[in-house]
Amino acid sequence: MSPLADFSVKPVLSGPQVTLRPFIDEDLDAVRAALRDPEVRRLTGSVHDETAELAPEDPAEIEGLREWYRSRNSRRDRLDLAVTDNADGRCVGEAVLNQWDRHNHSCNFRILLGPAGLGRGLGTETTRLIVGYGFERLGLHRISLEVYAFNPRARRVYEKVGFRAEGVLRESLRYRDAWIDATVMSILAHEWSEDRGHPDLAAGETAGHSSRADCPSSVDMPGC
């Protein structure tokens, strides 16, 4: 039987490019900037038209965000970690395991990276780090997510780590005058154990093209 997940522990997970760690007050400005980015707001389904994408920040929301992130480290039913860029130590987003179903050993996963964290493989490495922690340290059986059809970049990241499409939530988001589908994806513990987040590399091994000996140990969940 899988061990009971302990979300009270807030780990530090390190890879070559990113480190995931508990939130500190100094992270708030970076998280706010990511949450206010128009593309981020659209791709996460947070807004429904261009006017909302560009709407100014409500000052009343700032203190609410501050209290939200201050409370993340004390939550015992979920894991929220800041994503920091190893190049300069700055926070560029967050990675979250939430919606914990303790009876079925499952969680939802989501990731948010601002513009400073895009285009360098940080999202892929972050996903491997926290998914690996979920399976190898928390004893989860299943981790799932939803990704909108107009966000193929994110879907490719999830596929690179081993998430598989399960089905489509048809027209689940309205954006402007269009209805957008969402794809449900998941990865299971036994799938993770087969390649530890490197399905392409495992396929290369099968074909005799590649060796995983050059990859660092997944104890530190690196994104090689």
ChimeraX commands (.cxc) that place a marker at each C-alpha (Angstrom):
marker #1 position 0.00,0.00,0.00 radius 0.5
marker #1 position 1.25,3.49,-0.81 radius 0.5
marker #1 position 2.33,5.61,2.18 radius 0.5
marker #1 position 0.00,8.35,3.30 radius 0.5
marker #1 position 1.09,11.58,1.63 radius 0.5
marker #1 position 2.56,14.16,4.01 radius 0.5
marker #1 position 1.92,17.61,2.58 radius 0.5
marker #1 position 3.03,19.31,5.78 radius 0.5
marker #1 position 6.63,18.90,4.59 radius 0.5
marker #1 position 7.59,21.70,2.20 radius 0.5
marker #1 position 10.72,20.45,0.41 radius 0.5
marker #1 position 13.44,22.14,-1.59 radius 0.5
marker #1 position 13.78,20.38,-4.96 radius 0.5
marker #1 position 16.82,21.23,-7.06 radius 0.5
marker #1 position 17.63,20.67,-10.71 radius 0.5
marker #1 position 20.30,22.09,-13.04 radius 0.5
marker #1 position 18.19,25.10,-14.02 radius 0.5
marker #1 position 15.55,25.59,-11.33 radius 0.5
marker #1 position 15.01,25.17,-7.62 radius 0.5
marker #1 position 11.56,24.71,-6.11 radius 0.5
marker #1 position 11.24,25.92,-2.54 radius 0.5
marker #1 position 8.68,27.26,-0.06 radius 0.5
marker #1 position 7.42,30.79,-0.69 radius 0.5
marker #1 position 8.93,33.85,0.99 radius 0.5
marker #1 position 7.51,37.39,1.09 radius 0.5
marker #1 position 10.01,38.60,-1.50 radius 0.5
marker #1 position 8.40,36.30,-4.10 radius 0.5
marker #1 position 5.13,38.22,-4.20 radius 0.5
marker #1 position 6.13,40.82,-6.81 radius 0.5
marker #1 position 7.29,38.11,-9.23 radius 0.5
marker #1 position 4.12,36.08,-8.74 radius 0.5
marker #1 position 1.97,39.17,-9.19 radius 0.5
marker #1 position 3.77,40.00,-12.43 radius 0.5
marker #1 position 3.17,36.48,-13.73 radius 0.5
marker #1 position -0.50,36.57,-12.76 radius 0.5
marker #1 position -0.93,39.94,-14.48 radius 0.5
marker #1 position 0.73,38.91,-17.76 radius 0.5
marker #1 position -1.96,39.02,-20.50 radius 0.5
marker #1 position -0.82,35.80,-22.17 radius 0.5
marker #1 position -0.69,33.94,-18.88 radius 0.5
marker #1 position -4.20,35.16,-18.03 radius 0.5
marker #1 position -5.52,33.97,-21.39 radius 0.5
marker #1 position -3.79,30.58,-21.49 radius 0.5
marker #1 position -4.87,29.68,-17.96 radius 0.5
marker #1 position -8.49,30.53,-18.69 radius 0.5
marker #1 position -8.50,33.33,-16.12 radius 0.5
marker #1 position -10.13,35.85,-18.49 radius 0.5
marker #1 position -12.69,35.70,-21.24 radius 0.5
marker #1 position -11.73,38.60,-23.52 radius 0.5
marker #1 position -8.93,41.02,-24.34 radius 0.5
marker #1 position -10.39,43.77,-22.18 radius 0.5
marker #1 position -10.11,41.58,-19.09 radius 0.5
marker #1 position -6.57,40.57,-20.09 radius 0.5
marker #1 position -5.44,44.19,-19.91 radius 0.5
marker #1 position -7.56,45.32,-16.95 radius 0.5
marker #1 position -5.54,47.18,-14.30 radius 0.5
marker #1 position -4.76,45.47,-11.04 radius 0.5
marker #1 position -7.20,46.04,-8.20 radius 0.5
marker #1 position -5.19,47.35,-5.23 radius 0.5
marker #1 position -7.50,45.44,-2.89 radius 0.5
marker #1 position -6.32,42.19,-4.43 radius 0.5
marker #1 position -2.66,42.74,-3.52 radius 0.5
marker #1 position -3.11,42.16,0.21 radius 0.5
marker #1 position -5.29,39.15,-0.53 radius 0.5
marker #1 position -2.52,37.67,-2.66 radius 0.5
marker #1 position 0.04,38.40,0.03 radius 0.5
marker #1 position -1.98,36.52,2.64 radius 0.5
marker #1 position -2.65,33.66,0.21 radius 0.5
marker #1 position 1.04,33.04,-0.45 radius 0.5
marker #1 position 1.99,33.53,3.19 radius 0.5
marker #1 position -0.45,30.75,4.08 radius 0.5
marker #1 position 0.87,28.24,1.52 radius 0.5
marker #1 position 3.65,26.92,3.75 radius 0.5
marker #1 position 1.23,25.92,6.51 radius 0.5
marker #1 position -1.21,23.98,4.36 radius 0.5
marker #1 position -1.30,20.27,5.13 radius 0.5
marker #1 position -3.48,19.21,2.18 radius 0.5
marker #1 position -1.50,20.59,-0.77 radius 0.5
marker #1 position 1.97,21.57,-1.93 radius 0.5
marker #1 position 2.69,25.04,-3.33 radius 0.5
marker #1 position 6.31,25.81,-4.21 radius 0.5
marker #1 position 8.00,28.84,-5.73 radius 0.5
marker #1 position 9.93,28.20,-8.93 radius 0.5
marker #1 position 13.28,30.00,-8.87 radius 0.5
marker #1 position 15.76,30.41,-11.71 radius 0.5
marker #1 position 19.17,29.06,-10.67 radius 0.5
marker #1 position 20.86,31.66,-12.88 radius 0.5
marker #1 position 19.94,34.51,-10.54 radius 0.5
marker #1 position 17.86,33.00,-7.72 radius 0.5
marker #1 position 14.76,34.97,-8.67 radius 0.5
marker #1 position 11.23,33.59,-8.46 radius 0.5
marker #1 position 9.68,33.09,-11.91 radius 0.5
marker #1 position 6.46,31.28,-10.98 radius 0.5
marker #1 position 4.93,28.46,-8.98 radius 0.5
marker #1 position 4.29,24.72,-9.12 radius 0.5
marker #1 position 1.37,23.17,-7.26 radius 0.5
marker #1 position -0.02,19.77,-6.27 radius 0.5
marker #1 position -3.57,20.33,-5.05 radius 0.5
marker #1 position -7.04,18.73,-4.95 radius 0.5
marker #1 position -5.57,15.85,-2.97 radius 0.5
marker #1 position -7.77,12.74,-2.85 radius 0.5
marker #1 position -6.22,10.78,0.00 radius 0.5
marker #1 position -8.38,7.69,-0.54 radius 0.5
marker #1 position -7.34,7.37,-4.19 radius 0.5
marker #1 position -3.77,8.69,-3.73 radius 0.5
marker #1 position -4.24,11.30,-6.44 radius 0.5
marker #1 position -3.61,15.01,-7.00 radius 0.5
marker #1 position -4.11,17.72,-9.55 radius 0.5
marker #1 position -1.02,19.51,-10.91 radius 0.5
marker #1 position -0.65,23.04,-12.18 radius 0.5
marker #1 position 2.26,25.26,-13.05 radius 0.5
marker #1 position 2.49,29.01,-13.61 radius 0.5
marker #1 position 5.55,30.66,-15.13 radius 0.5
marker #1 position 5.84,34.32,-15.98 radius 0.5
marker #1 position 7.58,35.61,-19.12 radius 0.5
marker #1 position 10.99,35.50,-17.41 radius 0.5
marker #1 position 10.67,31.74,-17.02 radius 0.5
marker #1 position 9.67,30.84,-20.57 radius 0.5
marker #1 position 11.59,29.46,-23.53 radius 0.5
marker #1 position 14.51,27.84,-21.68 radius 0.5
marker #1 position 13.15,24.48,-20.56 radius 0.5
marker #1 position 12.37,25.65,-17.03 radius 0.5
marker #1 position 8.77,24.46,-17.28 radius 0.5
marker #1 position 9.80,20.95,-18.27 radius 0.5
marker #1 position 12.34,20.68,-15.48 radius 0.5
marker #1 position 9.90,22.10,-12.94 radius 0.5
marker #1 position 7.26,19.58,-13.95 radius 0.5
marker #1 position 9.70,16.68,-13.60 radius 0.5
marker #1 position 10.81,17.89,-10.19 radius 0.5
marker #1 position 7.38,18.16,-8.59 radius 0.5
marker #1 position 5.85,15.14,-10.33 radius 0.5
marker #1 position 8.82,13.04,-9.27 radius 0.5
marker #1 position 8.39,14.24,-5.71 radius 0.5
marker #1 position 4.69,13.40,-5.83 radius 0.5
marker #1 position 5.33,9.80,-6.83 radius 0.5
marker #1 position 8.61,9.02,-5.10 radius 0.5
marker #1 position 8.18,10.90,-1.81 radius 0.5
marker #1 position 4.42,11.41,-1.37 radius 0.5
marker #1 position 3.41,7.98,-2.61 radius 0.5
marker #1 position 0.81,9.26,-5.08 radius 0.5
marker #1 position -0.72,6.91,-7.61 radius 0.5
marker #1 position -2.07,9.43,-10.12 radius 0.5
marker #1 position -1.38,13.06,-11.01 radius 0.5
marker #1 position -3.70,14.80,-13.46 radius 0.5
marker #1 position -4.21,18.17,-15.13 radius 0.5
marker #1 position -6.23,20.03,-17.74 radius 0.5
marker #1 position -4.76,22.03,-20.62 radius 0.5
marker #1 position -6.66,24.25,-23.05 radius 0.5
marker #1 position -6.53,23.62,-26.78 radius 0.5
marker #1 position -4.99,27.05,-27.47 radius 0.5
marker #1 position -1.96,26.21,-25.31 radius 0.5
marker #1 position -0.03,23.57,-27.31 radius 0.5
marker #1 position 3.28,24.69,-25.80 radius 0.5
marker #1 position 2.14,23.61,-22.35 radius 0.5
marker #1 position 0.72,20.36,-23.66 radius 0.5
marker #1 position 4.08,19.50,-25.24 radius 0.5
marker #1 position 5.81,20.07,-21.89 radius 0.5
marker #1 position 3.42,17.66,-20.18 radius 0.5
marker #1 position 3.88,15.07,-22.92 radius 0.5
marker #1 position 7.67,15.33,-22.62 radius 0.5
marker #1 position 7.38,14.40,-18.95 radius 0.5
marker #1 position 5.05,11.47,-19.65 radius 0.5
marker #1 position 1.51,12.80,-19.19 radius 0.5
marker #1 position -0.99,11.08,-21.46 radius 0.5
marker #1 position -4.22,12.49,-22.87 radius 0.5
marker #1 position -7.32,10.85,-21.45 radius 0.5
marker #1 position -10.17,12.78,-23.01 radius 0.5
marker #1 position -11.55,16.15,-23.96 radius 0.5
marker #1 position -13.81,18.47,-22.00 radius 0.5
marker #1 position -15.59,19.92,-24.99 radius 0.5
marker #1 position -16.06,23.68,-25.14 radius 0.5
marker #1 position -15.30,24.12,-21.46 radius 0.5
marker #1 position -14.02,27.71,-21.77 radius 0.5
marker #1 position -15.48,30.67,-23.58 radius 0.5
marker #1 position -12.92,33.16,-24.88 radius 0.5
marker #1 position -14.22,36.09,-26.92 radius 0.5
marker #1 position -16.69,34.52,-29.36 radius 0.5
marker #1 position -15.13,31.04,-29.36 radius 0.5
marker #1 position -15.54,27.94,-27.24 radius 0.5
marker #1 position -12.27,26.27,-26.25 radius 0.5
marker #1 position -11.79,22.56,-25.47 radius 0.5
marker #1 position -9.69,21.35,-22.56 radius 0.5
marker #1 position -7.75,18.08,-22.64 radius 0.5
marker #1 position -7.53,16.00,-19.48 radius 0.5
marker #1 position -4.07,14.44,-19.06 radius 0.5
marker #1 position -2.58,12.22,-16.38 radius 0.5
marker #1 position 0.46,10.21,-15.41 radius 0.5
marker #1 position 0.43,7.15,-13.15 radius 0.5
marker #1 position 3.02,5.95,-10.66 radius 0.5
marker #1 position 3.99,2.87,-12.67 radius 0.5
marker #1 position 4.42,5.02,-15.79 radius 0.5
marker #1 position 6.72,7.37,-13.93 radius 0.5
marker #1 position 8.76,4.45,-12.61 radius 0.5
marker #1 position 9.41,3.24,-16.16 radius 0.5
marker #1 position 11.27,6.35,-17.35 radius 0.5
marker #1 position 11.13,8.91,-14.51 radius 0.5
marker #1 position 9.81,11.66,-16.69 radius 0.5
marker #1 position 11.91,10.95,-19.79 radius 0.5
marker #1 position 9.67,8.93,-22.16 radius 0.5
marker #1 position 11.58,10.11,-25.24 radius 0.5
marker #1 position 14.86,8.98,-23.74 radius 0.5
marker #1 position 13.37,5.63,-22.76 radius 0.5
marker #1 position 12.14,5.18,-26.33 radius 0.5
marker #1 position 15.66,5.87,-27.56 radius 0.5
marker #1 position 17.01,3.19,-25.26 radius 0.5
marker #1 position 14.52,0.71,-26.64 radius 0.5
marker #1 position 15.72,1.50,-30.13 radius 0.5
marker #1 position 19.35,1.21,-29.01 radius 0.5
marker #1 position 20.06,4.88,-29.62 radius 0.5
marker #1 position 20.63,6.32,-26.17 radius 0.5
marker #1 position 21.75,5.53,-22.66 radius 0.5
marker #1 position 20.33,6.98,-19.48 radius 0.5
marker #1 position 23.72,6.64,-17.83 radius 0.5
marker #1 position 24.45,10.23,-18.87 radius 0.5
marker #1 position 21.39,11.52,-17.00 radius 0.5
marker #1 position 21.77,12.54,-13.35 radius 0.5
marker #1 position 19.94,10.49,-10.74 radius 0.5
marker #1 position 16.25,11.32,-10.37 radius 0.5
marker #1 position 16.71,11.54,-6.60 radius 0.5
marker #1 position 17.21,15.24,-7.29 radius 0.5
marker #1 position 14.68,15.12,-10.16 radius 0.5
marker #1 position 16.91,16.92,-12.70 radius 0.5
marker #1 position 15.59,17.90,-16.08 radius 0.5
marker #1 position 18.29,16.53,-18.36 radius 0.5
marker link #1:1,2 radius 0.2
marker link #1:2,3 radius 0.2
marker link #1:3,4 radius 0.2
marker link #1:4,5 radius 0.2
marker link #1:5,6 radius 0.2
marker link #1:6,7 radius 0.2
marker link #1:7,8 radius 0.2
marker link #1:8,9 radius 0.2
marker link #1:9,10 radius 0.2
marker link #1:10,11 radius 0.2
marker link #1:11,12 radius 0.2
marker link #1:12,13 radius 0.2
marker link #1:13,14 radius 0.2
marker link #1:14,15 radius 0.2
marker link #1:15,16 radius 0.2
marker link #1:16,17 radius 0.2
marker link #1:17,18 radius 0.2
marker link #1:18,19 radius 0.2
marker link #1:19,20 radius 0.2
marker link #1:20,21 radius 0.2
marker link #1:21,22 radius 0.2
marker link #1:22,23 radius 0.2
marker link #1:23,24 radius 0.2
marker link #1:24,25 radius 0.2
marker link #1:25,26 radius 0.2
marker link #1:26,27 radius 0.2
marker link #1:27,28 radius 0.2
marker link #1:28,29 radius 0.2
marker link #1:29,30 radius 0.2
marker link #1:30,31 radius 0.2
marker link #1:31,32 radius 0.2
marker link #1:32,33 radius 0.2
marker link #1:33,34 radius 0.2
marker link #1:34,35 radius 0.2
marker link #1:35,36 radius 0.2
marker link #1:36,37 radius 0.2
marker link #1:37,38 radius 0.2
marker link #1:38,39 radius 0.2
marker link #1:39,40 radius 0.2
marker link #1:40,41 radius 0.2
marker link #1:41,42 radius 0.2
marker link #1:42,43 radius 0.2
marker link #1:43,44 radius 0.2
marker link #1:44,45 radius 0.2
marker link #1:45,46 radius 0.2
marker link #1:46,47 radius 0.2
marker link #1:47,48 radius 0.2
marker link #1:48,49 radius 0.2
marker link #1:49,50 radius 0.2
marker link #1:50,51 radius 0.2
marker link #1:51,52 radius 0.2
marker link #1:52,53 radius 0.2
marker link #1:53,54 radius 0.2
marker link #1:54,55 radius 0.2
marker link #1:55,56 radius 0.2
marker link #1:56,57 radius 0.2
marker link #1:57,58 radius 0.2
marker link #1:58,59 radius 0.2
marker link #1:59,60 radius 0.2
marker link #1:60,61 radius 0.2
marker link #1:61,62 radius 0.2
marker link #1:62,63 radius 0.2
marker link #1:63,64 radius 0.2
marker link #1:64,65 radius 0.2
marker link #1:65,66 radius 0.2
marker link #1:66,67 radius 0.2
marker link #1:67,68 radius 0.2
marker link #1:68,69 radius 0.2
marker link #1:69,70 radius 0.2
marker link #1:70,71 radius 0.2
marker link #1:71,72 radius 0.2
marker link #1:72,73 radius 0.2
marker link #1:73,74 radius 0.2
marker link #1:74,75 radius 0.2
marker link #1:75,76 radius 0.2
marker link #1:76,77 radius 0.2
marker link #1:77,78 radius 0.2
marker link #1:78,79 radius 0.2
marker link #1:79,80 radius 0.2
marker link #1:80,81 radius 0.2
marker link #1:81,82 radius 0.2
marker link #1:82,83 radius 0.2
marker link #1:83,84 radius 0.2
marker link #1:84,85 radius 0.2
marker link #1:85,86 radius 0.2
marker link #1:86,87 radius 0.2
marker link #1:87,88 radius 0.2
marker link #1:88,89 radius 0.2
marker link #1:89,90 radius 0.2
marker link #1:90,91 radius 0.2
marker link #1:91,92 radius 0.2
marker link #1:92,93 radius 0.2
marker link #1:93,94 radius 0.2
marker link #1:94,95 radius 0.2
marker link #1:95,96 radius 0.2
marker link #1:96,97 radius 0.2
marker link #1:97,98 radius 0.2
marker link #1:98,99 radius 0.2
marker link #1:99,100 radius 0.2
marker link #1:100,101 radius 0.2
marker link #1:101,102 radius 0.2
marker link #1:102,103 radius 0.2
marker link #1:103,104 radius 0.2
marker link #1:104,105 radius 0.2
marker link #1:105,106 radius 0.2
marker link #1:106,107 radius 0.2
marker link #1:107,108 radius 0.2
marker link #1:108,109 radius 0.2
marker link #1:109,110 radius 0.2
marker link #1:110,111 radius 0.2
marker link #1:111,112 radius 0.2
marker link #1:112,113 radius 0.2
marker link #1:113,114 radius 0.2
marker link #1:114,115 radius 0.2
marker link #1:115,116 radius 0.2
marker link #1:116,117 radius 0.2
marker link #1:117,118 radius 0.2
marker link #1:118,119 radius 0.2
marker link #1:119,120 radius 0.2
marker link #1:120,121 radius 0.2
marker link #1:121,122 radius 0.2
marker link #1:122,123 radius 0.2
marker link #1:123,124 radius 0.2
marker link #1:124,125 radius 0.2
marker link #1:125,126 radius 0.2
marker link #1:126,127 radius 0.2
marker link #1:127,128 radius 0.2
marker link #1:128,129 radius 0.2
marker link #1:129,130 radius 0.2
marker link #1:130,131 radius 0.2
marker link #1:131,132 radius 0.2
marker link #1:132,133 radius 0.2
marker link #1:133,134 radius 0.2
marker link #1:134,135 radius 0.2
marker link #1:135,136 radius 0.2
marker link #1:136,137 radius 0.2
marker link #1:137,138 radius 0.2
marker link #1:138,139 radius 0.2
marker link #1:139,140 radius 0.2
marker link #1:140,141 radius 0.2
marker link #1:141,142 radius 0.2
marker link #1:142,143 radius 0.2
marker link #1:143,144 radius 0.2
marker link #1:144,145 radius 0.2
marker link #1:145,146 radius 0.2
marker link #1:146,147 radius 0.2
marker link #1:147,148 radius 0.2
marker link #1:148,149 radius 0.2
marker link #1:149,150 radius 0.2
marker link #1:150,151 radius 0.2
marker link #1:151,152 radius 0.2
marker link #1:152,153 radius 0.2
marker link #1:153,154 radius 0.2
marker link #1:154,155 radius 0.2
marker link #1:155,156 radius 0.2
marker link #1:156,157 radius 0.2
marker link #1:157,158 radius 0.2
marker link #1:158,159 radius 0.2
marker link #1:159,160 radius 0.2
marker link #1:160,161 radius 0.2
marker link #1:161,162 radius 0.2
marker link #1:162,163 radius 0.2
marker link #1:163,164 radius 0.2
marker link #1:164,165 radius 0.2
marker link #1:165,166 radius 0.2
marker link #1:166,167 radius 0.2
marker link #1:167,168 radius 0.2
marker link #1:168,169 radius 0.2
marker link #1:169,170 radius 0.2
marker link #1:170,171 radius 0.2
marker link #1:171,172 radius 0.2
marker link #1:172,173 radius 0.2
marker link #1:173,174 radius 0.2
marker link #1:174,175 radius 0.2
marker link #1:175,176 radius 0.2
marker link #1:176,177 radius 0.2
marker link #1:177,178 radius 0.2
marker link #1:178,179 radius 0.2
marker link #1:179,180 radius 0.2
marker link #1:180,181 radius 0.2
marker link #1:181,182 radius 0.2
marker link #1:182,183 radius 0.2
marker link #1:183,184 radius 0.2
marker link #1:184,185 radius 0.2
marker link #1:185,186 radius 0.2
marker link #1:186,187 radius 0.2
marker link #1:187,188 radius 0.2
marker link #1:188,189 radius 0.2
marker link #1:189,190 radius 0.2
marker link #1:190,191 radius 0.2
marker link #1:191,192 radius 0.2
marker link #1:192,193 radius 0.2
marker link #1:193,194 radius 0.2
marker link #1:194,195 radius 0.2
marker link #1:195,196 radius 0.2
marker link #1:196,197 radius 0.2
marker link #1:197,198 radius 0.2
marker link #1:198,199 radius 0.2
marker link #1:199,200 radius 0.2
marker link #1:200,201 radius 0.2
marker link #1:201,202 radius 0.2
marker link #1:202,203 radius 0.2
marker link #1:203,204 radius 0.2
marker link #1:204,205 radius 0.2
marker link #1:205,206 radius 0.2
marker link #1:206,207 radius 0.2
marker link #1:207,208 radius 0.2
marker link #1:208,209 radius 0.2
marker link #1:209,210 radius 0.2
marker link #1:210,211 radius 0.2
marker link #1:211,212 radius 0.2
marker link #1:212,213 radius 0.2
marker link #1:213,214 radius 0.2
marker link #1:214,215 radius 0.2
marker link #1:215,216 radius 0.2
marker link #1:216,217 radius 0.2
marker link #1:217,218 radius 0.2
marker link #1:218,219 radius 0.2
marker link #1:219,220 radius 0.2
marker link #1:220,221 radius 0.2
marker link #1:221,222 radius 0.2
marker link #1:222,223 radius 0.2
marker link #1:223,224 radius 0.2
view
